Amino acid sequence: MLIAGVVFVGGCGVWLGWERRASVVVATTALLFGATLLATRSLTVLVLGPVLIMMVERERQRLGRLHAARSDLERLPGVVDELLQRLRSGATLRSVWAPLADEVEGLCDRAADTAVALAAGLIRASVESSLEAGGPATDGLQRLRYTLAGSVQAERLARSAAAQALASAALLCAAPGVFAVVVASVHPELRAFYLHRGAGLVCLLISIGLVYGGWWWMQRLIASLGAPGRRLLLTPASRRLALHEEARRCLAQTVDLLAVCLGSGKTLPAALELVASRGPAVVRDGFASVLARCREGSTLADALPVLVDQLGPAYQPLAGALVVNEQGGASLGLLLGRLADDAESARRFHHELLARRLPIALLPPLTVCMLPAIVVGTLVPLVVVSFGDLGLG
């Protein structure tokens, strides 16, 4: 066991030396387990040490990716602000876009977060559409900036709504370990059960697995606050419902892209073509189907019901606005502005509703995972040791 402890500490040191991304927390955890292993010579510590270190490092990397995605998302409205400020000072769009293009292109290509990639792609498509058409871009970019700021606000709402629930969940996650350490420190038989008996190791492994599974489950539920369309896609109906939900979330961005294209001088067919090729991924097929029907000879009014069929009833107002415009009604720019405002208001209301439901949504993982973890990790060993003390074990 002494040799195993030396190998464990040495291996952790080598790994931490090569893995530059390892945090101080991970390094401290590894050295603490190594010292504990040398002091106790316990098989339990030898097994649990690498498991807990791996879990700590994985959680650290997840939090790092989440923080990077939040920073990127909050940066994008500032990119549009820079564009607008320089345009209003008299600079041309091409000269303003050149120093910012690489940053936005990089986010489009490497962003793992869907919201960041969607927002960056929307900025790129809007600016390049304005450059192709050669018309004014200030009004459209102002609308786009408003939508991006709404996305940032919705993400902050989701974070604040989850903070209190996550704090309570973290306390429950730590409860089995804290209780086991406190009781084992004053109960020699229970300490020996944890450190030197196979049954104690099994109880700890099951408890840690339940805690980590419950924590992962809660993170998935919190992620669904920002992407409510995530669900089990077991049937065609559920897949269709998820598609409609995802398309509804992208309605404001789609309307903004249309408004930017039309405001810069593109014709309506050209604007629809750009949305079909470079708009949010979930809406591209719907707009492509409308254009395909128009190429087959149908009028736009006859082809637009396909958009509603594929993307859901949320797109009925947009289809109606396009029909009114084709028939010579109200200004399409005014209609699109109102539609974007309504879509953004609906999205914020939906996020507020989900935020209120989040504490209730977290009850299943707390009940299914955390409570059994407390029972298996603390109460079962205590009962086993107590029966042993009574001579019944």
Beta strands, then each sheet from edge to edge (+ up, - down):
end
